Amino acid sequence: MTALRVETLDTTVEAPGDRFALWVEMAGRVSAPVAFTSDHAADFQGHTRMIDLGGIGLMRVNTYIQRAGGIRDRMGKHP
């Protein structure tokens, strides 16, 4: 039996000014392109655990995001 690949991201180990950008980059990489806003971007804190189930992934997310939405191109379609 093969062990599941588990990745974690804890932004508190990064400099406060870098955390939100790191989170946004990670979210866009592991899911569909997403845009986030947060009143706490200057001192953002987030933690996620991602498990690769071989074709699908499972994520547990702990953070405070005011708004998240899909990014659309000028034609209204996801890139």
C-alpha positions as CSV (number, residue, x, y, z in Angstrom):
1,M,0.0,0.0,0.0
2,T,1.3,3.4,-1.0
3,A,1.3,6.2,1.6
4,L,-0.8,9.2,0.7
5,R,1.0,12.4,-0.2
6,V,0.2,15.1,2.4
7,E,1.3,18.7,2.1
8,T,0.8,21.5,4.7
9,L,1.1,25.2,4.4
10,D,1.3,27.3,7.6
11,T,1.7,31.0,6.8
12,T,2.7,32.0,10.3
13,V,6.3,30.8,9.5
14,E,6.6,33.4,6.8
15,A,7.1,37.2,7.2
16,P,3.7,38.9,7.8
17,G,3.9,41.0,4.6
18,D,4.5,37.8,2.5
19,R,1.7,35.6,3.9
20,F,-1.3,36.7,1.9
21,A,0.5,36.6,-1.5
22,L,1.8,33.1,-0.6
23,W,-1.7,32.0,0.2
24,V,-3.3,33.4,-3.0
25,E,-0.5,31.7,-5.1
26,M,-1.1,28.4,-3.3
27,A,-4.8,28.5,-3.8
28,G,-4.6,29.2,-7.5
29,R,-2.1,26.4,-7.9
30,V,-4.2,23.7,-6.2
31,S,-7.6,24.7,-7.3
32,A,-9.2,26.8,-10.0
33,P,-8.0,30.3,-10.4
34,V,-9.4,32.3,-7.4
35,A,-9.3,35.9,-6.3
36,F,-9.2,36.7,-2.6
37,T,-9.7,39.8,-0.5
38,S,-9.1,40.2,3.2
39,D,-9.0,43.1,5.7
40,H,-6.2,41.1,7.4
41,A,-3.9,40.8,4.4
42,A,-1.1,42.8,6.2
43,D,-0.9,40.2,8.9
44,F,-2.7,37.3,7.3
45,Q,-2.7,33.9,9.0
46,G,-3.7,30.7,7.3
47,H,-3.1,26.9,7.6
48,T,-4.1,24.2,5.1
49,R,-3.5,20.5,4.8
50,M,-3.8,18.9,1.4
51,I,-4.0,15.2,0.7
52,D,-3.5,13.8,-2.7
53,L,-5.9,10.9,-3.3
54,G,-4.6,10.1,-6.8
55,G,-6.7,12.1,-9.2
56,I,-8.6,14.1,-6.6
57,G,-7.4,16.1,-3.7
58,L,-8.8,16.8,-0.3
59,M,-8.1,20.1,1.5
60,R,-8.8,21.4,5.0
61,V,-8.4,25.1,5.3
62,N,-8.3,27.3,8.4
63,T,-8.2,31.1,7.7
64,Y,-10.2,34.3,7.6
65,I,-11.0,35.4,4.1
66,Q,-13.7,38.0,3.5
67,R,-14.3,37.2,-0.1
68,A,-13.3,34.6,-2.6
69,G,-14.4,34.2,-6.2
70,G,-13.4,32.6,-9.5
71,I,-11.4,34.7,-11.9
72,R,-13.0,35.1,-15.3
73,D,-11.5,36.4,-18.5
74,R,-13.1,39.2,-20.5
75,M,-15.5,36.8,-22.2
76,G,-16.8,35.7,-18.8
77,K,-15.2,32.3,-18.9
78,H,-12.7,30.7,-16.5
79,P,-9.2,30.7,-17.9
